[in-house]
Amino acid sequence: MQTSPHSFRLFLSYRREDASGHAGRLYDALTGQFPPEQVFMDIDTIEPGVDYVEVVEEAVGSCDVLLAVIGQRWLQATGETGAPRVQDEHDLVRLEIEAALSRKIRVIPVLVQDSRLPSAEEMPEGLRALARRHAIAISDHRWHYDVEQLVRVLERIRDTSNSDASMGTGLSTPPPPTGALEVAPGQREPPSSAQDVGITGVGASRAGTIPDEGGMSHRLRTQRSTRGMRLRWWAIGAVGISALILSFVLLGLFVFSKPSNSSITPTGITIDGVVTVTGEGSQTTPVLYATAASNLLVAMVSTEYQESVSVSGGGLSWKHFVRYVGTNTTAGQNIEVWTAWANGTHSKLTVTSSMAGPSPWLQSLTVMALKGAAGLGAISKGCFSGSGCTSEGPIPSVSVTPRYSGSMVMGVGYDYSDKFVRLVTRGQTLDQQAFDPTERATMWVQHANSLTNAGLPVTISDAAAANDDWALTAFEIVPRHR
């Protein structure tokens, strides 16, 4: 497949109910190394009357590499009938990978959550070739190193594709015909004598060329050529020195004339690690590995009822940022956010959320380690139910207006009427979701993929529930400035 240096494209294939959080983190990492418009994560909503098989084939066929993100539930995820999705010939993930394999597109299995590559016997006929592909494992506790290795592989594929494409375009200069004299760059016609092409010895010449008598003409031409070359070199040097002086002048004008506050440029915010736990009563997360000293830790808690929580762990000083209790007093909708600064490099950090009351209500705790963050900023909250919530519709949606450019916007939600697999809107990533099997409620965390512009609202939204009760809190993560 031929590709130009500006058209190398990647396609992330993943199951939402399997590894959407890891796929979102991987998307963030890849768009930091490749142009965002060349990394595809989700196929747009397929309109009625459109052949979705053709849509998938067109989307996948335009890419150079398909990354198949495989987690623990990639094989076990079931559809509405209860049968494994991978056995459904209409399953979108299966269609994506089969389209890439049939078109001879490079397919790289990316193993997350300490998962394994399924064997050929566990997959349908159209996917069995996937079992023969060399996989790359990305571990939570060495995330950055593993992603860096994947990026290097993709860069090698891109460079090789670009090299092959340029060779096939006919842009390279063909060798001269046998017996012809090659014209030097900038020379309008071939040299007029054998001496001009480096053949030594008096009287040496091309066929049909009369040698210079006594070599006088050649010496005159040589002297003129030498003087001309000296003049050209002096001219080039003068132009170069003038350009250098002009560059220093312009740089000085720019440095001394720009406003002082414009030197504050946001650095990128990246998610260094994520851990989550769900259960009744107090909960302690799995180990969060390799937390750097400069990381901001954000603990996001959603509980089944309106009892407050207390966050602790790692010997850190945790501070309460926001608590949102919805107006529906008959259902749980407590959402809280806590923060702490890592006071050193922690290799095995755990965080605990304890409930204030005696009742062992269900709660879901997600902790993120954020690199490049300076703290939290703007907040927005909303809910929808039959008793007092002010949101306009049943689809979870909250807008927050960031105070700073380059911020990241997070959302923490609780759907307390039914169990839904969350389907966040385009341009956002589902970081975590958990279900309450008794109350059939859903708790989740999501974030917007794009960094913000100060003063321009960002909407955190979810299209999964069309008619349900929910509570949602969105907040700004402010970037550190250099």
C-alpha positions in Angstrom: 0.0 0.0 0.0 1.4 3.4 -1.0 1.2 6.3 1.3 2.5 9.8 1.4 4.5 11.2 4.4 1.3 13.2 5.4 -1.3 10.4 5.1 -0.1 7.7 7.5 -3.2 6.7 9.4 -4.0 4.6 12.5 -7.3 3.0 13.4 -8.0 1.9 17.0 -10.4 -1.0 17.3 -11.8 -1.8 20.8 -14.8 -3.0 22.7 -16.5 -0.4 24.8 -17.4 -2.9 27.5 -14.0 -4.4 27.5 -11.2 -1.8 27.3 -12.6 1.7 26.5 -10.5 3.3 29.2 -7.3 1.8 28.0 -8.2 2.6 24.4 -8.8 6.3 25.4 -5.5 6.5 27.1 -3.8 5.0 24.1 -5.6 7.5 21.8 -4.3 10.4 24.0 -0.7 9.0 23.8 -0.8 8.4 20.0 -2.2 11.9 19.2 0.7 13.3 21.1 3.1 11.6 18.6 1.0 11.7 15.4 -1.3 14.3 14.0 -4.8 13.8 15.7 -6.5 13.8 12.3 -4.5 10.7 11.4 -5.6 8.7 14.5 -9.1 7.2 14.2 -10.8 5.8 17.3 -14.5 5.7 16.6 -16.6 5.3 13.5 -19.2 8.1 13.3 -22.8 7.3 14.0 -24.1 5.3 11.1 -27.2 7.0 9.6 -30.4 5.1 8.8 -30.4 3.4 5.4 -26.6 3.2 5.2 -24.9 -0.2 4.8 -22.8 -0.3 8.0 -20.5 -3.0 6.5 -19.5 -0.6 3.7 -19.0 2.2 6.3 -16.6 0.0 8.3 -14.7 -1.2 5.2 -14.3 2.4 4.0 -13.1 3.6 7.4 -10.7 0.8 8.0 -9.5 0.7 4.3 -8.3 4.3 4.5 -5.8 3.4 7.3 -2.3 2.0 7.2 -2.3 0.2 10.6 -5.2 -1.2 12.7 -4.5 -1.5 16.4 -6.8 -4.2 18.0 -7.0 -3.3 21.7 -7.8 -6.5 23.5 -8.7 -6.7 27.2 -9.9 -9.4 29.6 -13.5 -9.4 28.3 -12.7 -9.1 24.5 -13.8 -12.7 23.9 -16.4 -12.9 26.7 -18.4 -9.7 26.0 -22.0 -10.6 25.1 -24.7 -9.0 23.0 -28.4 -8.6 23.6 -29.0 -12.3 23.0 -26.4 -13.3 25.6 -24.1 -14.9 22.9 -20.5 -13.7 22.6 -20.2 -10.7 20.4 -17.2 -12.1 18.6 -19.3 -14.9 17.2 -21.8 -12.4 15.7 -21.0 -11.8 12.0 -22.5 -8.3 12.3 -20.3 -7.3 15.3 -18.6 -4.0 14.5 -15.3 -5.0 16.1 -15.2 -8.2 14.2 -16.1 -6.4 11.0 -13.3 -3.9 11.6 -10.6 -6.5 12.1 -11.8 -8.7 9.3 -11.8 -5.8 6.9 -8.2 -5.0 7.8 -7.1 -8.6 7.4 -8.8 -9.1 4.1 -7.2 -5.8 2.7 -3.7 -6.9 3.9 -3.6 -3.9 6.2 -1.1 -4.2 9.1 -3.0 -5.4 12.2 -1.2 -5.2 15.6 -2.9 -6.8 18.6 -2.4 -4.5 21.7 -2.9 -6.5 24.9 -4.0 -4.5 28.0 -5.3 -5.5 31.4 -2.7 -8.4 31.5 -4.8 -10.1 28.8 -3.6 -12.7 26.3 -4.0 -13.0 22.6 -7.0 -15.4 21.8 -6.1 -18.6 20.0 -7.3 -19.4 16.5 -9.7 -22.0 17.9 -11.4 -19.4 20.1 -12.2 -17.1 17.2 -14.4 -17.4 14.1 -12.9 -18.2 10.7 -12.6 -14.6 9.6 -10.5 -13.6 12.6 -8.2 -16.6 13.0 -5.4 -14.9 11.1 -5.3 -12.4 14.1 -3.9 -15.2 16.2 -0.8 -15.3 14.0 -0.1 -11.6 14.4 2.7 -10.6 16.8 1.1 -8.8 19.7 2.4 -5.9 21.9 1.5 -5.9 25.6 0.9 -2.6 27.4 1.0 -2.9 31.2 -0.6 -0.4 33.6 2.6 -0.2 35.7 4.9 0.4 32.8 2.5 2.2 30.6 4.8 5.0 29.2 7.6 2.6 28.4 5.3 0.1 26.6 3.5 2.9 24.6 6.9 4.3 23.6 7.9 0.9 22.2 4.6 0.8 20.2 5.2 4.3 18.9 8.7 3.3 17.7 7.2 0.4 15.8 4.6 2.6 14.2 7.2 5.1 13.2 9.2 2.4 11.5 6.1 1.2 9.6 5.4 4.8 8.6 8.9 5.5 7.4 9.1 2.3 5.4 5.7 3.0 3.8 6.8 6.5 2.9 10.0 5.2 1.4 8.2 2.6 -0.7 5.6 5.2 -1.8 8.2 7.7 -3.0 10.0 4.9 -5.0 6.7 4.1 -6.7 5.7 7.6 -7.7 8.3 8.1 -10.4 9.8 11.1 -8.7 13.3 9.7 -8.4 15.8 10.7 -11.2 16.5 7.8 -13.6 20.1 7.0 -14.4 21.5 8.6 -17.6 21.6 6.4 -20.8 24.8 4.5 -21.5 27.4 6.7 -23.1 25.7 10.0 -22.1 27.3 12.7 -20.1 25.5 13.6 -16.8 24.7 17.3 -16.4 25.8 18.7 -13.1 23.1 20.5 -11.0 22.6 24.1 -12.2 24.5 23.3 -15.5 22.4 23.9 -18.6 24.3 21.6 -21.0 26.9 18.9 -20.8 30.6 19.9 -20.3 32.3 20.8 -23.6 35.5 18.8 -23.1 36.9 15.7 -21.5 38.9 17.9 -19.1 35.6 19.4 -17.8 34.4 16.0 -16.6 37.5 15.1 -14.7 39.5 13.2 -17.3 43.2 14.0 -17.0 46.0 14.1 -19.5 46.7 16.5 -22.5 44.7 15.7 -25.6 42.0 13.5 -23.8 38.7 14.4 -25.4 35.2 13.1 -26.2 34.7 11.6 -29.6 34.2 14.3 -32.2 35.8 17.1 -30.1 38.9 18.8 -31.2 41.5 19.1 -28.3 42.5 22.7 -27.2 45.7 23.7 -28.9 48.3 23.9 -26.2 45.5 23.8 -23.5 45.1 27.6 -23.7 41.3 27.6 -24.1 40.9 25.2 -21.2 43.1 27.4 -18.9 41.2 30.5 -19.8 37.9 28.8 -19.1 39.3 27.4 -15.8 40.5 30.9 -14.7 37.1 32.4 -15.6 35.3 29.6 -13.8 37.5 30.0 -10.7 36.8 33.8 -10.6 33.1 33.1 -11.1 33.0 30.6 -8.3 34.8 32.9 -5.9 32.3 35.7 -6.7 29.3 33.3 -6.2 30.7 32.2 -2.9 31.2 35.8 -1.7 27.7 36.6 -2.8 26.3 33.6 -0.9 28.3 34.4 2.2 27.1 38.0 2.1 23.5 37.0 1.8 23.8 34.4 4.6 25.4 37.0 7.0 22.7 39.5 6.2 19.9 36.9 6.8 21.5 35.9 10.1 21.7 39.6 11.3 18.1 40.1 10.3 17.0 37.0 12.2 18.6 38.3 15.4 17.0 41.7 14.9 13.5 40.2 14.4 14.0 37.8 17.4 15.0 40.7 19.6 11.9 42.7 18.5 9.7 39.7 19.2 11.1 38.9 22.6 11.0 42.5 23.9 7.7 43.5 22.4 5.4 40.6 23.3 3.3 41.0 26.5 4.8 39.4 29.6 1.9 37.1 30.3 2.0 35.5 26.8 5.1 33.6 27.9 2.9 31.4 30.0 2.3 28.4 27.8 0.3 25.3 29.1 2.2 22.0 29.1 0.3 18.9 28.1 -1.7 17.0 30.7 -1.4 13.2 30.5 -2.9 10.4 32.5 0.0 8.5 34.1 -2.1 5.8 35.7 -5.7 4.8 36.6 -7.1 2.4 39.2 -10.7 1.7 40.1 -12.6 -0.4 42.6 -16.4 -0.9 43.2 -18.1 -2.6 46.1 -20.2 -2.1 49.2 -18.8 -0.2 52.2 -15.2 1.2 52.4 -13.1 0.4 49.3 -9.4 0.3 48.7 -8.0 0.5 45.1 -5.5 -1.9 43.5 -1.9 -0.7 43.5 -1.2 2.4 41.5 2.4 1.9 40.3 5.2 4.4 39.7 3.5 7.6 40.7 5.9 10.5 40.1 6.6 13.1 42.7 5.0 15.9 40.6 1.8 14.0 39.9 -1.6 15.3 40.9 -3.8 12.5 42.3 -7.6 12.9 41.7 -10.0 10.5 43.5 -13.5 10.4 42.1 -16.2 8.7 44.1 -19.9 8.0 43.3 -22.1 6.3 45.9 -25.4 4.7 46.0 -26.8 7.0 48.7 -26.3 10.5 50.0 -23.7 9.6 52.7 -20.4 11.5 52.4 -17.1 9.7 52.1 -13.5 10.3 53.3 -10.5 9.6 51.1 -7.1 8.6 52.5 -4.0 6.6 51.5 -0.3 6.7 50.7 0.4 8.9 53.7 -0.7 11.9 51.6 -2.7 14.9 52.5 -6.1 14.5 50.7 -8.3 17.6 50.3 -12.0 17.7 49.5 -12.7 19.5 46.2 -16.4 19.1 45.5 -19.5 17.2 46.7 -22.7 17.0 44.7 -25.9 15.5 46.1 -28.7 15.5 43.7 -32.2 16.6 44.6 -33.8 13.2 44.4 -33.8 12.0 48.0 -35.2 8.6 47.2 -32.2 7.4 45.1 -28.4 7.5 45.5 -26.6 10.3 43.7 -23.7 11.4 45.8 -20.6 12.4 43.8 -17.3 13.6 45.4 -13.9 14.6 44.1 -10.7 14.6 46.3 -7.1 15.6 45.4 -3.6 15.0 46.8 -0.1 15.8 45.6 2.4 12.9 45.4 5.1 13.9 47.9 7.6 11.5 46.3 7.9 8.6 43.9 5.4 6.0 45.0 5.8 2.5 43.6 2.8 0.9 45.4 0.2 3.5 46.2 -3.3 2.5 47.3 -6.2 4.8 48.1 -9.2 4.1 50.4 -12.7 5.7 50.4 -14.6 5.3 53.7 -18.3 6.0 54.0 -19.4 8.3 56.9 -22.5 6.3 57.8 -23.0 2.8 59.2 -24.8 1.5 56.1 -22.6 -0.4 53.6 -23.9 1.4 50.6 -22.3 0.6 47.2 -19.6 3.0 45.9 -17.2 3.2 43.0 -13.8 4.8 43.5 -11.5 5.8 40.6 -8.1 7.4 41.2 -6.0 9.0 38.4 -2.4 10.1 38.5 -2.0 13.2 36.3 1.2 14.6 34.9 1.5 18.3 34.0 -1.5 19.3 36.2 -1.5 22.3 38.6 -4.8 21.7 40.3 -8.6 21.8 39.7 -10.6 24.8 38.5 -14.1 25.4 37.2 -17.0 23.1 38.2 -20.4 22.3 36.8 -23.1 20.0 38.1 -26.4 18.7 36.9 -29.1 16.0 37.3 -32.3 14.7 35.8 -35.2 13.1 37.7 -38.8 13.6 38.5 -38.1 15.6 41.6 -36.4 19.0 41.3 -33.5 18.6 38.9 -33.1 21.4 36.4 -31.4 19.7 33.5 -33.4 20.0 30.2 -33.4 16.3 29.2 -32.9 12.7 30.1 -29.5 12.4 28.3 -26.6 13.1 30.7 -25.1 16.4 29.7 -23.2 19.1 31.7 -21.3 22.0 30.3 -18.4 23.7 32.2 -16.6 26.9 31.2 -12.8 26.4 31.8 -10.8 29.3 33.2 -7.6 28.4 31.5 -6.5 27.2 28.1 -4.9 23.8 27.8 -7.1 22.3 30.6 -8.6 18.8 30.7 -12.3 18.4 31.5 -13.4 15.3 33.5 -16.9 14.0 34.3 -18.2 11.7 37.1 -21.7 10.3 36.7 -24.2 8.1 38.5 -27.3 6.7 36.7 -29.5 5.5 39.5 -32.5 4.2 37.6 -31.1 1.5 35.4 -27.9 -0.3 34.2 -26.6 1.0 30.9 -23.3 0.5 29.1 -22.2 4.1 28.7 -21.8 5.5 25.2 -20.0 8.8 25.5 -20.3 11.2 22.7 -17.6 11.7 20.0 -14.4 13.3 21.1 -14.6 11.9 24.7 -13.2 8.8 26.4 -14.9 6.5 28.9 -12.3 5.9 31.6 -14.3 3.6 33.9 -17.7 2.2 34.4 -19.2 0.0 37.1 -22.6 -1.6 37.6 -24.7 -2.1 40.7 -26.3 -5.6 40.2 -28.9 -5.0 42.9 -30.1 -1.5 42.1 -29.3 -1.8 38.4 -27.4 1.5 38.6 -24.3 2.7 36.6 -21.3 4.7 37.8 -18.8 6.0 35.4 -15.9 8.5 34.7 -15.2 10.1 31.3 -13.1 13.0 29.9 -12.9 15.2 26.9 -10.1 14.3 24.5 -9.2 17.8 23.4 -7.6 20.4 25.6 -9.6 23.5 26.3 -9.6 27.2 25.3 -10.3 29.6 28.2 -13.8 30.8 28.3 -15.2 28.4 25.7 -17.7 25.9 27.2 -16.9 22.1 27.1 -19.8 19.7 27.3 -19.4 16.3 29.0 -22.2 14.1 27.6 -23.4 10.6 27.2 -25.9 9.2 24.7 -26.5 5.8 26.4 -29.6 6.5 28.4 -32.5 7.9 26.4 -35.0 8.2 29.3 -33.4 7.8 32.8 -32.5 9.5 36.0 -28.9 10.6 36.4 -26.4 12.9 38.2 -23.3 14.3 36.6 -20.4 16.5 37.8 -17.9 18.0 35.4 -14.7 19.8 36.5 -11.6 21.4 35.0 -8.1 20.1 35.5 -5.8 23.1 35.2 -2.4 22.7 33.4 0.9 23.5 34.9 2.6 26.4 33.1 6.3 26.9 32.3 
